[in-house]
Amino acid sequence: MDANEKAFDWFYPPLNDKFPDPAQYSGVIVFGGAPSANDDDTHPWVLSELAFIEQCLKTDVGFVGICLGAQMLARVLGSSIKAHEQGLTEIGLCEIEPTEAGKEFLDKPMTVMQWHKESYDQPAGTVNLARSDVFENQAFEVNAKTIGMQFHPEVNPECLAIWQARNKAKSPDQFTDAQRQAMMADARQHDAAISEWLNGFLTGWTARTHG
């Protein structure tokens, strides 16, 4: 990389940041957010982000979707995004495990951060890489450099503290202080293992995007 080049750019669609041409990047990561992937009627930027993801696929740019980003990727691929049929959610540190096809993606069960009430139907033509007891679809592969994951490997204890502060201000009764403390204790307990997995995943993914 040239000394004058930036390692990355950051775009925040809810503030009307304009999406760039994805072809100028080696890879794109779309993170999560509070809205649903179905909320294009109330959040116009959702449609813009869906169009951007579609353009990423057309230009064969490396792509990782996390939580909402994975759901948007699934929607672009024709999948439905919906709540659990029994009303179950995954919030906090939850265990996921690899599928038979996902052993290279995840070599053993891992406890990871989750915060969602919706998930995606498995998009046609993709490979299911991971599952949990609550939501069967936890990660999927479109190709070697295009992957969606329902969970949040990027959320370390520092990030969770920000999430909890925002959640407490917005929804003070959703969790007790004891529940918030227990969630934070879980995050600290599993942080090293999650970080090790994430570093390995990103090392492999970035190598494939530059291949």
N, C-alpha and C positions, 0 to 999 in steps of 0.2 A: 504494500500500500504506500502511495506517495505521502511524504511528510505533511503535505497540505490537505490531504483527504481526511474526512471524518470517518471514524469507525462505524458510526450509525447515525440515523436520523430518527426523530420521534414525532409522531403525529397523534393528535387527540381529536377524533371526529366529533364528540359532543360540543366542542368549542368551535366547530366549523373549520377545522384545519383541512386544507385541500389535499386530497390523496395525490401522490406523485405517480409517475410512470414506473411500475414495478420492475421494468426491464433494466433499470439502472442499478439494481441491487442484486447481490448474490443470494440474499435470503430475506424473508419477511416473517415476523412473528406478530400475531394478533392476540392480544391478551383478553382477559375477561371484563365483565362489567355488570352492573345491576340490571339493565333492561334484558328483555327476552329477544332472541333472534327473530321472533315474530312481531316485534313492536315497531314495524316500519310505519304504521299508521299514526303513532304518537311520537316517534323519534325518526324524523326524515333521514338522519345520517345513517341509520341502519341500512337503508337501500343503497346509499353511496358506498358503504363498506362491503356489502354483498357484491356490488359491481366491481369493486377493487379486488376482492378475493377471486372473482371469476377471471379478472384480467391476469392475476398472478398465475392461475392455472394455465391460461392460454399462452403465457410467455415462458412457462416452464421454470419460473423462479422458485427456489426453495421456499417452503412455507410450513410454518408451525402455528396451529391454532390452539389456544389454551382456554378451556371452559367456554365462555361465549364465543371465542374465536373458533373453537372446534365445532360448536353448534352452527355457526354461520357457514363454515366450510361444508358441513353436512347438508345444510339447506341449499347451498349453491349446487351441490351434487344431487339434489332432488329428494333429500330425506326430510322427514317430518321432525319437528321439535315439539316436545310435549312433556307434561308433568307425569310423574309416576302414577300408574293406574290405581294404586292404593294410597296415594297422597303422601308417600314417603319422600324424605329429603336426605341429603348428605351435607352436613355442616360440621366442620371440625376435622380432626385427624381420623381418617378412615383407611382401612386396609384394601388394597387392590392386589390382584394376582395376574400373572401372565396367562394368556391362552396358549394352546399348543403352538399356534402360529406366531406367538409373540415372545418366544424365549430369548431372542436376540435383543428385542426392545427392553424387556424386563426379565432378568434371569431368576427372580424369586419374588415372593410377596413383599410389598412395601407399604408402609403407612404414610399417607400423604394428606395434604390439606385439600379439603373440599368445601365448596359453598354454593350449592345449587339445588333447585327444586325441579328443574327440567333437564332432560337429556335428549339425545338424538336417536333416531332409528338408524341402524347400520346402513350406510349408503351402499347402493348396489355397486359391485365391482371393487369394493375395498376389503381390506383384511382387518378383522378384529384382533387387536393386540393385547388387550387387558380387560378385566372385568372386576366387578365387586358383587357382593351378595345382594345389594340394593339395586344398583343399576348395572345391567349386563354389559353395556357398552361404555368402556372407560378410555379407550384409545383406538384409533384406526389409522391405517396406512393407505394412502392413495397410490404412492410410489415411494421409492427410496428416500426422496427428499421432501415429500409432502405428507404431513402427519397432523392429526388432531388428537388432543387429549383432554378429557373432561376434568381432570384434576389439576391442582395448582402446585407444581414443583418449584415455582419461583417464589413462593411465599415462605419466607423465613420468619423467625420470631419478631424481628424489627418491623417487617411488613405487616405481620398479623397485629401488632400493637396499633398500627395506624388504622387497619380495618376495624379493630374492636372499638377504638375511640370514635370513629365515624358511625359505627353501628349503634353504639350506646347513645350518641347524640340524636340519631334519627329514630331508633327503635329501642328505647331504654328498657322496655319490659320483655324483650325477646329472650334475653339470657339473664340469669342472676350473676352477681359478682363471682360467686363460687364456680359457676359454669365457665365464665370467661377465664378465670385463673386456671382451671383444669385444662382448658383448650390451650392456653399458653404453655403450661407444663408439658403437654403432649408435643407441642411444636418444638420446644427446646430438646426434648428427649430424642426426637427423630430427625432433627435438623441436619446432623452430620451425614446420616445415611442418605437423606434426600439430596443434599448438596453433592455428595459423591456421585449419585446416579445422574443428576442433572449435568454435572460437568462432563461425565462420560458421554451422555446423550448428545450434548451440544458439540463436543469435539467430533463425534462421528458425523453429525448432521452437517456441520460447517465444512467438513472435508468432502462430503458428497455434493454440497452446493457449489463447491469450487472445482469439482471433478470434470 
